[in-house]
Amino acid sequence: MKSRAKQANFSATRLIVVLVVVVALGFVGYTVYSSLSANNESATTAAVVAAPEIKSTSDLDQASATLDQNDPSVSNNTDASQLDNELSSF
């Protein structure tokens, strides 16, 4: 009977160790994921380039190319409205 009692205690100890390892891996994974998500959001925001001031038609082409590089879901419509205003003055 003593051997069964020792086996039961060994199983409980093993279960606790496995739970501690799983919780530790989960915590580390969540921390890394949160860090990478925060870095990705700041990099996306920094990648938006402002449209240059338009003084000629070649500048208009350059501004259009710059606006095409920006992700419209992230940037606002300020650049597009500025481009439309300056285009109407030509």
PDB file of N, CA, C and O in Angstrom, chain B, residues numbered from 101:
ATOM      1  N   MET B 101       0.795  -1.186   0.000  1.00  0.00           N
ATOM      2  CA  MET B 101       0.000   0.000   0.000  1.00  0.00           C
ATOM      3  C   MET B 101       0.851   1.269   0.000  1.00  0.00           C
ATOM      4  O   MET B 101       0.422   2.299  -0.521  1.00  0.00           O
ATOM      5  N   LYS B 102       1.996   1.209   0.553  1.00  0.00           N
ATOM      6  CA  LYS B 102       2.842   2.397   0.581  1.00  0.00           C
ATOM      7  C   LYS B 102       3.268   2.806  -0.821  1.00  0.00           C
ATOM      8  O   LYS B 102       3.422   3.997  -1.090  1.00  0.00           O
ATOM      9  N   SER B 103       3.458   1.857  -1.710  1.00  0.00           N
ATOM     10  CA  SER B 103       3.884   2.201  -3.062  1.00  0.00           C
ATOM     11  C   SER B 103       2.798   2.966  -3.808  1.00  0.00           C
ATOM     12  O   SER B 103       3.117   3.856  -4.597  1.00  0.00           O
ATOM     13  N   ARG B 104       1.523   2.647  -3.583  1.00  0.00           N
ATOM     14  CA  ARG B 104       0.434   3.388  -4.238  1.00  0.00           C
ATOM     15  C   ARG B 104       0.352   4.815  -3.703  1.00  0.00           C
ATOM     16  O   ARG B 104       0.090   5.737  -4.475  1.00  0.00           O
ATOM     17  N   ALA B 105       0.562   5.015  -2.446  1.00  0.00           N
ATOM     18  CA  ALA B 105       0.505   6.359  -1.867  1.00  0.00           C
ATOM     19  C   ALA B 105       1.640   7.219  -2.424  1.00  0.00           C
ATOM     20  O   ALA B 105       1.440   8.398  -2.715  1.00  0.00           O
ATOM     21  N   LYS B 106       2.813   6.641  -2.572  1.00  0.00           N
ATOM     22  CA  LYS B 106       3.931   7.384  -3.150  1.00  0.00           C
ATOM     23  C   LYS B 106       3.669   7.713  -4.607  1.00  0.00           C
ATOM     24  O   LYS B 106       4.032   8.799  -5.060  1.00  0.00           O
ATOM     25  N   GLN B 107       3.056   6.818  -5.349  1.00  0.00           N
ATOM     26  CA  GLN B 107       2.738   7.077  -6.752  1.00  0.00           C
ATOM     27  C   GLN B 107       1.707   8.206  -6.868  1.00  0.00           C
ATOM     28  O   GLN B 107       1.823   9.055  -7.752  1.00  0.00           O
ATOM     29  N   ALA B 108       0.723   8.225  -6.006  1.00  0.00           N
ATOM     30  CA  ALA B 108      -0.288   9.278  -6.048  1.00  0.00           C
ATOM     31  C   ALA B 108       0.353  10.633  -5.755  1.00  0.00           C
ATOM     32  O   ALA B 108       0.024  11.614  -6.422  1.00  0.00           O
ATOM     33  N   ASN B 109       1.241  10.716  -4.795  1.00  0.00           N
ATOM     34  CA  ASN B 109       1.919  11.968  -4.495  1.00  0.00           C
ATOM     35  C   ASN B 109       2.822  12.396  -5.643  1.00  0.00           C
ATOM     36  O   ASN B 109       2.923  13.584  -5.949  1.00  0.00           O
ATOM     37  N   PHE B 110       3.460  11.458  -6.258  1.00  0.00           N
ATOM     38  CA  PHE B 110       4.323  11.756  -7.391  1.00  0.00           C
ATOM     39  C   PHE B 110       3.497  12.330  -8.537  1.00  0.00           C
ATOM     40  O   PHE B 110       3.942  13.269  -9.197  1.00  0.00           O
ATOM     41  N   SER B 111       2.330  11.800  -8.787  1.00  0.00           N
ATOM     42  CA  SER B 111       1.463  12.299  -9.852  1.00  0.00           C
ATOM     43  C   SER B 111       0.985  13.719  -9.553  1.00  0.00           C
ATOM     44  O   SER B 111       0.932  14.554 -10.456  1.00  0.00           O
ATOM     45  N   ALA B 112       0.642  13.998  -8.309  1.00  0.00           N
ATOM     46  CA  ALA B 112       0.207  15.344  -7.936  1.00  0.00           C
ATOM     47  C   ALA B 112       1.353  16.339  -8.096  1.00  0.00           C
ATOM     48  O   ALA B 112       1.147  17.456  -8.573  1.00  0.00           O
ATOM     49  N   THR B 113       2.544  15.941  -7.704  1.00  0.00           N
ATOM     50  CA  THR B 113       3.711  16.805  -7.862  1.00  0.00           C
ATOM     51  C   THR B 113       3.987  17.060  -9.335  1.00  0.00           C
ATOM     52  O   THR B 113       4.263  18.194  -9.727  1.00  0.00           O
ATOM     53  N   ARG B 114       3.916  16.035 -10.138  1.00  0.00           N
ATOM     54  CA  ARG B 114       4.138  16.166 -11.575  1.00  0.00           C
ATOM     55  C   ARG B 114       3.089  17.103 -12.185  1.00  0.00           C
ATOM     56  O   ARG B 114       3.417  17.925 -13.041  1.00  0.00           O
ATOM     57  N   LEU B 115       1.852  16.984 -11.757  1.00  0.00           N
ATOM     58  CA  LEU B 115       0.782  17.828 -12.263  1.00  0.00           C
ATOM     59  C   LEU B 115       1.030  19.293 -11.916  1.00  0.00           C
ATOM     60  O   LEU B 115       0.829  20.171 -12.754  1.00  0.00           O
ATOM     61  N   ILE B 116       1.458  19.556 -10.709  1.00  0.00           N
ATOM     62  CA  ILE B 116       1.739  20.934 -10.288  1.00  0.00           C
ATOM     63  C   ILE B 116       2.899  21.508 -11.091  1.00  0.00           C
ATOM     64  O   ILE B 116       2.839  22.664 -11.508  1.00  0.00           O
ATOM     65  N   VAL B 117       3.943  20.738 -11.316  1.00  0.00           N
ATOM     66  CA  VAL B 117       5.097  21.206 -12.092  1.00  0.00           C
ATOM     67  C   VAL B 117       4.678  21.510 -13.527  1.00  0.00           C
ATOM     68  O   VAL B 117       5.090  22.525 -14.090  1.00  0.00           O
ATOM     69  N   VAL B 118       3.873  20.650 -14.116  1.00  0.00           N
ATOM     70  CA  VAL B 118       3.410  20.869 -15.485  1.00  0.00           C
ATOM     71  C   VAL B 118       2.559  22.134 -15.560  1.00  0.00           C
ATOM     72  O   VAL B 118       2.700  22.911 -16.505  1.00  0.00           O
ATOM     73  N   LEU B 119       1.688  22.354 -14.593  1.00  0.00           N
ATOM     74  CA  LEU B 119       0.864  23.561 -14.576  1.00  0.00           C
ATOM     75  C   LEU B 119       1.710  24.820 -14.440  1.00  0.00           C
ATOM     76  O   LEU B 119       1.437  25.823 -15.099  1.00  0.00           O
ATOM     77  N   VAL B 120       2.720  24.778 -13.603  1.00  0.00           N
ATOM     78  CA  VAL B 120       3.605  25.936 -13.434  1.00  0.00           C
ATOM     79  C   VAL B 120       4.336  26.240 -14.741  1.00  0.00           C
ATOM     80  O   VAL B 120       4.467  27.405 -15.117  1.00  0.00           O
ATOM     81  N   VAL B 121       4.806  25.219 -15.429  1.00  0.00           N
ATOM     82  CA  VAL B 121       5.508  25.412 -16.692  1.00  0.00           C
ATOM     83  C   VAL B 121       4.560  25.982 -17.749  1.00  0.00           C
ATOM     84  O   VAL B 121       4.941  26.893 -18.485  1.00  0.00           O
ATOM     85  N   VAL B 122       3.341  25.464 -17.837  1.00  0.00           N
ATOM     86  CA  VAL B 122       2.366  25.948 -18.819  1.00  0.00           C
ATOM     87  C   VAL B 122       2.009  27.407 -18.541  1.00  0.00           C
ATOM     88  O   VAL B 122       1.923  28.206 -19.474  1.00  0.00           O
ATOM     89  N   VAL B 123       1.801  27.765 -17.282  1.00  0.00           N
ATOM     90  CA  VAL B 123       1.480  29.150 -16.926  1.00  0.00           C
ATOM     91  C   VAL B 123       2.658  30.069 -17.262  1.00  0.00           C
ATOM     92  O   VAL B 123       2.452  31.164 -17.785  1.00  0.00           O
ATOM     93  N   ALA B 124       3.866  29.648 -16.973  1.00  0.00           N
ATOM     94  CA  ALA B 124       5.049  30.456 -17.270  1.00  0.00           C
ATOM     95  C   ALA B 124       5.190  30.672 -18.779  1.00  0.00           C
ATOM     96  O   ALA B 124       5.465  31.788 -19.219  1.00  0.00           O
ATOM     97  N   LEU B 125       5.007  29.621 -19.565  1.00  0.00           N
ATOM     98  CA  LEU B 125       5.085  29.765 -21.024  1.00  0.00           C
ATOM     99  C   LEU B 125       3.976  30.675 -21.547  1.00  0.00           C
ATOM    100  O   LEU B 125       4.208  31.476 -22.453  1.00  0.00           O
ATOM    101  N   GLY B 126       2.799  30.562 -20.996  1.00  0.00           N
ATOM    102  CA  GLY B 126       1.701  31.434 -21.398  1.00  0.00           C
ATOM    103  C   GLY B 126       1.998  32.894 -21.086  1.00  0.00           C
ATOM    104  O   GLY B 126       1.733  33.771 -21.908  1.00  0.00           O
ATOM    105  N   PHE B 127       2.540  33.158 -19.917  1.00  0.00           N
ATOM    106  CA  PHE B 127       2.881  34.528 -19.529  1.00  0.00           C
ATOM    107  C   PHE B 127       3.960  35.103 -20.441  1.00  0.00           C
ATOM    108  O   PHE B 127       3.851  36.243 -20.892  1.00  0.00           O
ATOM    109  N   VAL B 128       4.991  34.322 -20.711  1.00  0.00           N
ATOM    110  CA  VAL B 128       6.068  34.784 -21.591  1.00  0.00           C
ATOM    111  C   VAL B 128       5.521  35.014 -23.008  1.00  0.00           C
ATOM    112  O   VAL B 128       5.854  36.015 -23.642  1.00  0.00           O
ATOM    113  N   GLY B 129       4.705  34.118 -23.494  1.00  0.00           N
ATOM    114  CA  GLY B 129       4.120  34.273 -24.827  1.00  0.00           C
ATOM    115  C   GLY B 129       3.252  35.510 -24.928  1.00  0.00           C
ATOM    116  O   GLY B 129       3.322  36.236 -25.919  1.00  0.00           O
ATOM    117  N   TYR B 130       2.437  35.761 -23.919  1.00  0.00           N
ATOM    118  CA  TYR B 130       1.578  36.943 -23.923  1.00  0.00           C
ATOM    119  C   TYR B 130       2.409  38.223 -23.884  1.00  0.00           C
ATOM    120  O   TYR B 130       2.083  39.193 -24.570  1.00  0.00           O
ATOM    121  N   THR B 131       3.470  38.234 -23.095  1.00  0.00           N
ATOM    122  CA  THR B 131       4.332  39.402 -23.001  1.00  0.00           C
ATOM    123  C   THR B 131       5.009  39.694 -24.338  1.00  0.00           C
ATOM    124  O   THR B 131       5.067  40.846 -24.767  1.00  0.00           O
ATOM    125  N   VAL B 132       5.515  38.667 -24.989  1.00  0.00           N
ATOM    126  CA  VAL B 132       6.164  38.846 -26.287  1.00  0.00           C
ATOM    127  C   VAL B 132       5.150  39.314 -27.326  1.00  0.00           C
ATOM    128  O   VAL B 132       5.442  40.213 -28.116  1.00  0.00           O
ATOM    129  N   TYR B 133       3.970  38.717 -27.332  1.00  0.00           N
ATOM    130  CA  TYR B 133       2.928  39.103 -28.287  1.00  0.00           C
ATOM    131  C   TYR B 133       2.516  40.564 -28.094  1.00  0.00           C
ATOM    132  O   TYR B 133       2.364  41.298 -29.070  1.00  0.00           O
ATOM    133  N   SER B 134       2.339  40.979 -26.863  1.00  0.00           N
ATOM    134  CA  SER B 134       1.964  42.368 -26.590  1.00  0.00           C
ATOM    135  C   SER B 134       3.053  43.332 -27.029  1.00  0.00           C
ATOM    136  O   SER B 134       2.764  44.395 -27.578  1.00  0.00           O
ATOM    137  N   SER B 135       4.281  42.968 -26.794  1.00  0.00           N
ATOM    138  CA  SER B 135       5.407  43.811 -27.191  1.00  0.00           C
ATOM    139  C   SER B 135       5.484  43.945 -28.708  1.00  0.00           C
ATOM    140  O   SER B 135       5.681  45.043 -29.229  1.00  0.00           O
ATOM    141  N   LEU B 136       5.329  42.834 -29.408  1.00  0.00           N
ATOM    142  CA  LEU B 136       5.379  42.877 -30.872  1.00  0.00           C
ATOM    143  C   LEU B 136       4.201  43.645 -31.451  1.00  0.00           C
ATOM    144  O   LEU B 136       4.364  44.352 -32.445  1.00  0.00           O
ATOM    145  N   SER B 137       3.033  43.526 -30.862  1.00  0.00           N
ATOM    146  CA  SER B 137       1.859  44.258 -31.341  1.00  0.00           C
ATOM    147  C   SER B 137       2.053  45.758 -31.160  1.00  0.00           C
ATOM    148  O   SER B 137       1.702  46.537 -32.046  1.00  0.00           O
ATOM    149  N   ALA B 138       2.603  46.168 -30.034  1.00  0.00           N
ATOM    150  CA  ALA B 138       2.839  47.591 -29.787  1.00  0.00           C
ATOM    151  C   ALA B 138       3.877  48.137 -30.762  1.00  0.00           C
ATOM    152  O   ALA B 138       3.722  49.254 -31.257  1.00  0.00           O
ATOM    153  N   ASN B 139       4.921  47.382 -31.044  1.00  0.00           N
ATOM    154  CA  ASN B 139       5.945  47.815 -31.992  1.00  0.00           C
ATOM    155  C   ASN B 139       5.376  47.911 -33.391  1.00  0.00           C
ATOM    156  O   ASN B 139       5.720  48.828 -34.136  1.00  0.00           O
ATOM    157  N   ASN B 140       4.514  46.986 -33.760  1.00  0.00           N
ATOM    158  CA  ASN B 140       3.932  46.977 -35.097  1.00  0.00           C
ATOM    159  C   ASN B 140       3.025  48.185 -35.296  1.00  0.00           C
ATOM    160  O   ASN B 140       3.034  48.787 -36.370  1.00  0.00           O
ATOM    161  N   GLU B 141       2.240  48.551 -34.283  1.00  0.00           N
ATOM    162  CA  GLU B 141       1.348  49.697 -34.393  1.00  0.00           C
ATOM    163  C   GLU B 141       2.131  50.990 -34.524  1.00  0.00           C
ATOM    164  O   GLU B 141       1.754  51.851 -35.319  1.00  0.00           O
ATOM    165  N   SER B 142       3.206  51.154 -33.770  1.00  0.00           N
ATOM    166  CA  SER B 142       3.993  52.379 -33.861  1.00  0.00           C
ATOM    167  C   SER B 142       4.738  52.452 -35.184  1.00  0.00           C
ATOM    168  O   SER B 142       4.916  53.547 -35.719  1.00  0.00           O
ATOM    169  N   ALA B 143       5.173  51.337 -35.724  1.00  0.00           N
ATOM    170  CA  ALA B 143       5.854  51.337 -37.017  1.00  0.00           C
ATOM    171  C   ALA B 143       4.886  51.678 -38.136  1.00  0.00           C
ATOM    172  O   ALA B 143       5.267  52.360 -39.087  1.00  0.00           O
ATOM    173  N   THR B 144       3.652  51.224 -38.048  1.00  0.00           N
ATOM    174  CA  THR B 144       2.654  51.530 -39.067  1.00  0.00           C
ATOM    175  C   THR B 144       2.328  53.012 -39.056  1.00  0.00           C
ATOM    176  O   THR B 144       2.187  53.616 -40.119  1.00  0.00           O
ATOM    177  N   THR B 145       2.208  53.602 -37.901  1.00  0.00           N
ATOM    178  CA  THR B 145       1.895  55.025 -37.798  1.00  0.00           C
ATOM    179  C   THR B 145       3.035  55.874 -38.327  1.00  0.00           C
ATOM    180  O   THR B 145       2.791  56.900 -38.962  1.00  0.00           O
ATOM    181  N   ALA B 146       4.257  55.476 -38.083  1.00  0.00           N
ATOM    182  CA  ALA B 146       5.411  56.250 -38.519  1.00  0.00           C
ATOM    183  C   ALA B 146       5.648  56.139 -40.017  1.00  0.00           C
ATOM    184  O   ALA B 146       6.361  56.976 -40.570  1.00  0.00           O
ATOM    185  N   ALA B 147       5.086  55.149 -40.701  1.00  0.00           N
ATOM    186  CA  ALA B 147       5.349  54.935 -42.113  1.00  0.00           C
ATOM    187  C   ALA B 147       4.552  55.862 -43.018  1.00  0.00           C
ATOM    188  O   ALA B 147       4.828  55.915 -44.217  1.00  0.00           O
ATOM    189  N   VAL B 148       3.571  56.596 -42.492  1.00  0.00           N
ATOM    190  CA  VAL B 148       2.752  57.482 -43.308  1.00  0.00           C
ATOM    191  C   VAL B 148       3.557  58.737 -43.623  1.00  0.00           C
ATOM    192  O   VAL B 148       4.067  59.403 -42.722  1.00  0.00           O
ATOM    193  N   VAL B 149       3.666  59.051 -44.912  1.00  0.00           N
ATOM    194  CA  VAL B 149       4.456  60.180 -45.367  1.00  0.00           C
ATOM    195  C   VAL B 149       3.512  61.301 -45.798  1.00  0.00           C
ATOM    196  O   VAL B 149       2.503  61.043 -46.453  1.00  0.00           O
ATOM    197  N   ALA B 150       3.831  62.532 -45.438  1.00  0.00           N
ATOM    198  CA  ALA B 150       3.002  63.680 -45.812  1.00  0.00           C
ATOM    199  C   ALA B 150       3.216  64.010 -47.291  1.00  0.00           C
ATOM    200  O   ALA B 150       4.308  63.830 -47.829  1.00  0.00           O
ATOM    201  N   ALA B 151       2.168  64.487 -47.925  1.00  0.00           N
ATOM    202  CA  ALA B 151       2.251  64.885 -49.330  1.00  0.00           C
ATOM    203  C   ALA B 151       2.999  66.209 -49.438  1.00  0.00           C
ATOM    204  O   ALA B 151       2.799  67.102 -48.615  1.00  0.00           O
ATOM    205  N   PRO B 152       3.855  66.343 -50.439  1.00  0.00           N
ATOM    206  CA  PRO B 152       4.597  67.604 -50.596  1.00  0.00           C
ATOM    207  C   PRO B 152       3.687  68.716 -51.127  1.00  0.00           C
ATOM    208  O   PRO B 152       2.615  68.444 -51.667  1.00  0.00           O
ATOM    209  N   GLU B 153       4.120  69.961 -50.969  1.00  0.00           N
ATOM    210  CA  GLU B 153       3.365  71.101 -51.486  1.00  0.00           C
ATOM    211  C   GLU B 153       3.440  71.102 -53.008  1.00  0.00           C
ATOM    212  O   GLU B 153       4.497  70.843 -53.583  1.00  0.00           O
ATOM    213  N   ILE B 154       2.338  71.389 -53.645  1.00  0.00           N
ATOM    214  CA  ILE B 154       2.244  71.303 -55.105  1.00  0.00           C
ATOM    215  C   ILE B 154       2.412  72.686 -55.714  1.00  0.00           C
ATOM    216  O   ILE B 154       1.682  73.616 -55.371  1.00  0.00           O
ATOM    217  N   LYS B 155       3.385  72.818 -56.626  1.00  0.00           N
ATOM    218  CA  LYS B 155       3.618  74.078 -57.331  1.00  0.00           C
ATOM    219  C   LYS B 155       3.608  73.881 -58.842  1.00  0.00           C
ATOM    220  O   LYS B 155       3.528  74.854 -59.593  1.00  0.00           O
ATOM    221  N   SER B 156       3.687  72.640 -59.291  1.00  0.00           N
ATOM    222  CA  SER B 156       3.652  72.371 -60.731  1.00  0.00           C
ATOM    223  C   SER B 156       3.016  71.003 -60.957  1.00  0.00           C
ATOM    224  O   SER B 156       2.701  70.287 -60.007  1.00  0.00           O
ATOM    225  N   THR B 157       2.835  70.653 -62.218  1.00  0.00           N
ATOM    226  CA  THR B 157       2.210  69.362 -62.515  1.00  0.00           C
ATOM    227  C   THR B 157       3.114  68.196 -62.142  1.00  0.00           C
ATOM    228  O   THR B 157       2.620  67.121 -61.801  1.00  0.00           O
ATOM    229  N   SER B 158       4.428  68.387 -62.200  1.00  0.00           N
ATOM    230  CA  SER B 158       5.323  67.304 -61.790  1.00  0.00           C
ATOM    231  C   SER B 158       5.207  67.074 -60.277  1.00  0.00           C
ATOM    232  O   SER B 158       5.308  65.943 -59.803  1.00  0.00           O
ATOM    233  N   ASP B 159       4.992  68.163 -59.529  1.00  0.00           N
ATOM    234  CA  ASP B 159       4.772  68.011 -58.090  1.00  0.00           C
ATOM    235  C   ASP B 159       3.459  67.278 -57.814  1.00  0.00           C
ATOM    236  O   ASP B 159       3.341  66.532 -56.842  1.00  0.00           O
ATOM    237  N   LEU B 160       2.475  67.508 -58.691  1.00  0.00           N
ATOM    238  CA  LEU B 160       1.195  66.824 -58.555  1.00  0.00           C
ATOM    239  C   LEU B 160       1.367  65.315 -58.726  1.00  0.00           C
ATOM    240  O   LEU B 160       0.774  64.530 -57.986  1.00  0.00           O
ATOM    241  N   ASP B 161       2.178  64.917 -59.701  1.00  0.00           N
ATOM    242  CA  ASP B 161       2.449  63.488 -59.901  1.00  0.00           C
ATOM    243  C   ASP B 161       3.175  62.898 -58.696  1.00  0.00           C
ATOM    244  O   ASP B 161       2.883  61.783 -58.265  1.00  0.00           O
ATOM    245  N   GLN B 162       4.122  63.659 -58.161  1.00  0.00           N
ATOM    246  CA  GLN B 162       4.868  63.187 -56.986  1.00  0.00           C
ATOM    247  C   GLN B 162       3.935  63.062 -55.781  1.00  0.00           C
ATOM    248  O   GLN B 162       4.034  62.096 -55.024  1.00  0.00           O
ATOM    249  N   ALA B 163       3.041  64.016 -55.598  1.00  0.00           N
ATOM    250  CA  ALA B 163       2.105  63.962 -54.482  1.00  0.00           C
ATOM    251  C   ALA B 163       1.146  62.794 -54.638  1.00  0.00           C
ATOM    252  O   ALA B 163       0.807  62.132 -53.657  1.00  0.00           O
ATOM    253  N   SER B 164       0.713  62.539 -55.852  1.00  0.00           N
ATOM    254  CA  SER B 164      -0.175  61.407 -56.106  1.00  0.00           C
ATOM    255  C   SER B 164       0.533  60.087 -55.787  1.00  0.00           C
ATOM    256  O   SER B 164      -0.068  59.186 -55.202  1.00  0.00           O
ATOM    257  N   ALA B 165       1.790  59.974 -56.167  1.00  0.00           N
ATOM    258  CA  ALA B 165       2.562  58.760 -55.873  1.00  0.00           C
ATOM    259  C   ALA B 165       2.737  58.584 -54.365  1.00  0.00           C
ATOM    260  O   ALA B 165       2.670  57.466 -53.854  1.00  0.00           O
ATOM    261  N   THR B 166       2.959  59.692 -53.656  1.00  0.00           N
ATOM    262  CA  THR B 166       3.109  59.623 -52.204  1.00  0.00           C
ATOM    263  C   THR B 166       1.822  59.169 -51.546  1.00  0.00           C
ATOM    264  O   THR B 166       1.840  58.358 -50.620  1.00  0.00           O
ATOM    265  N   LEU B 167       0.700  59.695 -52.028  1.00  0.00           N
ATOM    266  CA  LEU B 167      -0.584  59.285 -51.466  1.00  0.00           C
ATOM    267  C   LEU B 167      -0.882  57.820 -51.764  1.00  0.00           C
ATOM    268  O   LEU B 167      -1.508  57.141 -50.950  1.00  0.00           O
ATOM    269  N   ASP B 168      -0.445  57.327 -52.913  1.00  0.00           N
ATOM    270  CA  ASP B 168      -0.666  55.924 -53.247  1.00  0.00           C
ATOM    271  C   ASP B 168       0.114  54.993 -52.329  1.00  0.00           C
ATOM    272  O   ASP B 168      -0.298  53.853 -52.118  1.00  0.00           O
ATOM    273  N   GLN B 169       1.233  55.458 -51.778  1.00  0.00           N
ATOM    274  CA  GLN B 169       2.044  54.622 -50.884  1.00  0.00           C
ATOM    275  C   GLN B 169       1.418  54.502 -49.502  1.00  0.00           C
ATOM    276  O   GLN B 169       1.662  53.520 -48.801  1.00  0.00           O
ATOM    277  N   ASN B 170       0.620  55.479 -49.099  1.00  0.00           N
ATOM    278  CA  ASN B 170       0.009  55.456 -47.774  1.00  0.00           C
ATOM    279  C   ASN B 170      -1.154  54.477 -47.745  1.00  0.00           C
ATOM    280  O   ASN B 170      -1.872  54.317 -48.732  1.00  0.00           O
ATOM    281  N   ASP B 171      -1.328  53.833 -46.618  1.00  0.00           N
ATOM    282  CA  ASP B 171      -2.437  52.914 -46.419  1.00  0.00           C
ATOM    283  C   ASP B 171      -3.675  53.725 -46.052  1.00  0.00           C
ATOM    284  O   ASP B 171      -3.687  54.364 -45.000  1.00  0.00           O
ATOM    285  N   PRO B 172      -4.709  53.722 -46.878  1.00  0.00           N
ATOM    286  CA  PRO B 172      -5.867  54.564 -46.586  1.00  0.00           C
ATOM    287  C   PRO B 172      -6.616  54.178 -45.320  1.00  0.00           C
ATOM    288  O   PRO B 172      -7.315  55.016 -44.750  1.00  0.00           O
ATOM    289  N   SER B 173      -6.494  52.944 -44.865  1.00  0.00           N
ATOM    290  CA  SER B 173      -7.191  52.564 -43.637  1.00  0.00           C
ATOM    291  C   SER B 173      -6.518  53.163 -42.407  1.00  0.00           C
ATOM    292  O   SER B 173      -7.145  53.268 -41.352  1.00  0.00           O
ATOM    293  N   VAL B 174      -5.249  53.557 -42.525  1.00  0.00           N
ATOM    294  CA  VAL B 174      -4.523  54.119 -41.398  1.00  0.00           C
ATOM    295  C   VAL B 174      -4.474  55.640 -41.469  1.00  0.00           C
ATOM    296  O   VAL B 174      -4.633  56.316 -40.453  1.00  0.00           O
ATOM    297  N   SER B 175      -4.256  56.176 -42.660  1.00  0.00           N
ATOM    298  CA  SER B 175      -4.111  57.621 -42.791  1.00  0.00           C
ATOM    299  C   SER B 175      -5.473  58.286 -42.864  1.00  0.00           C
ATOM    300  O   SER B 175      -6.493  57.624 -43.056  1.00  0.00           O
ATOM    301  N   ASN B 176      -5.477  59.580 -42.711  1.00  0.00           N
ATOM    302  CA  ASN B 176      -6.734  60.316 -42.791  1.00  0.00           C
ATOM    303  C   ASN B 176      -6.884  60.935 -44.177  1.00  0.00           C
ATOM    304  O   ASN B 176      -6.011  60.766 -45.028  1.00  0.00           O
ATOM    305  N   ASN B 177      -7.954  61.631 -44.405  1.00  0.00           N
ATOM    306  CA  ASN B 177      -8.242  62.197 -45.714  1.00  0.00           C
ATOM    307  C   ASN B 177      -7.663  63.591 -45.892  1.00  0.00           C
ATOM    308  O   ASN B 177      -7.959  64.250 -46.888  1.00  0.00           O
ATOM    309  N   THR B 178      -6.851  64.056 -44.962  1.00  0.00           N
ATOM    310  CA  THR B 178      -6.288  65.394 -45.042  1.00  0.00           C
ATOM    311  C   THR B 178      -5.419  65.548 -46.274  1.00  0.00           C
ATOM    312  O   THR B 178      -5.521  66.554 -46.976  1.00  0.00           O
ATOM    313  N   ASP B 179      -4.566  64.572 -46.552  1.00  0.00           N
ATOM    314  CA  ASP B 179      -3.694  64.656 -47.718  1.00  0.00           C
ATOM    315  C   ASP B 179      -4.498  64.669 -49.008  1.00  0.00           C
ATOM    316  O   ASP B 179      -4.190  65.429 -49.927  1.00  0.00           O
ATOM    317  N   ALA B 180      -5.516  63.842 -49.081  1.00  0.00           N
ATOM    318  CA  ALA B 180      -6.326  63.779 -50.297  1.00  0.00           C
ATOM    319  C   ALA B 180      -7.083  65.082 -50.512  1.00  0.00           C
ATOM    320  O   ALA B 180      -7.186  65.552 -51.646  1.00  0.00           O
ATOM    321  N   SER B 181      -7.611  65.673 -49.449  1.00  0.00           N
ATOM    322  CA  SER B 181      -8.333  66.942 -49.606  1.00  0.00           C
ATOM    323  C   SER B 181      -7.371  68.068 -49.959  1.00  0.00           C
ATOM    324  O   SER B 181      -7.730  68.958 -50.730  1.00  0.00           O
ATOM    325  N   GLN B 182      -6.159  68.053 -49.416  1.00  0.00           N
ATOM    326  CA  GLN B 182      -5.148  69.047 -49.772  1.00  0.00           C
ATOM    327  C   GLN B 182      -4.797  68.912 -51.246  1.00  0.00           C
ATOM    328  O   GLN B 182      -4.671  69.916 -51.947  1.00  0.00           O
ATOM    329  N   LEU B 183      -4.642  67.711 -51.711  1.00  0.00           N
ATOM    330  CA  LEU B 183      -4.331  67.471 -53.115  1.00  0.00           C
ATOM    331  C   LEU B 183      -5.470  67.960 -54.006  1.00  0.00           C
ATOM    332  O   LEU B 183      -5.222  68.573 -55.044  1.00  0.00           O
ATOM    333  N   ASP B 184      -6.714  67.698 -53.612  1.00  0.00           N
ATOM    334  CA  ASP B 184      -7.859  68.153 -54.397  1.00  0.00           C
ATOM    335  C   ASP B 184      -7.944  69.675 -54.432  1.00  0.00           C
ATOM    336  O   ASP B 184      -8.248  70.251 -55.477  1.00  0.00           O
ATOM    337  N   ASN B 185      -7.681  70.329 -53.310  1.00  0.00           N
ATOM    338  CA  ASN B 185      -7.708  71.795 -53.260  1.00  0.00           C
ATOM    339  C   ASN B 185      -6.650  72.408 -54.170  1.00  0.00           C
ATOM    340  O   ASN B 185      -6.929  73.359 -54.900  1.00  0.00           O
ATOM    341  N   GLU B 186      -5.455  71.873 -54.126  1.00  0.00           N
ATOM    342  CA  GLU B 186      -4.383  72.416 -54.945  1.00  0.00           C
ATOM    343  C   GLU B 186      -4.575  72.052 -56.420  1.00  0.00           C
ATOM    344  O   GLU B 186      -4.156  72.801 -57.303  1.00  0.00           O
ATOM    345  N   LEU B 187      -5.193  70.926 -56.685  1.00  0.00           N
ATOM    346  CA  LEU B 187      -5.478  70.548 -58.071  1.00  0.00           C
ATOM    347  C   LEU B 187      -6.521  71.480 -58.685  1.00  0.00           C
ATOM    348  O   LEU B 187      -6.442  71.800 -59.871  1.00  0.00           O
ATOM    349  N   SER B 188      -7.489  71.913 -57.896  1.00  0.00           N
ATOM    350  CA  SER B 188      -8.528  72.799 -58.420  1.00  0.00           C
ATOM    351  C   SER B 188      -7.979  74.185 -58.758  1.00  0.00           C
ATOM    352  O   SER B 188      -8.576  74.909 -59.555  1.00  0.00           O
ATOM    353  N   SER B 189      -6.852  74.556 -58.160  1.00  0.00           N
ATOM    354  CA  SER B 189      -6.267  75.881 -58.451  1.00  0.00           C
ATOM    355  C   SER B 189      -5.479  75.892 -59.751  1.00  0.00           C
ATOM    356  O   SER B 189      -5.065  76.966 -60.188  1.00  0.00           O
ATOM    357  N   PHE B 190      -5.256  74.766 -60.382  1.00  0.00           N
ATOM    358  CA  PHE B 190      -4.515  74.738 -61.648  1.00  0.00           C
ATOM    359  C   PHE B 190      -5.400  75.115 -62.768  1.00  0.00           C
ATOM    360  O   PHE B 190      -4.960  75.151 -63.917  1.00  0.00           O
TER     361      PHE B 190
END
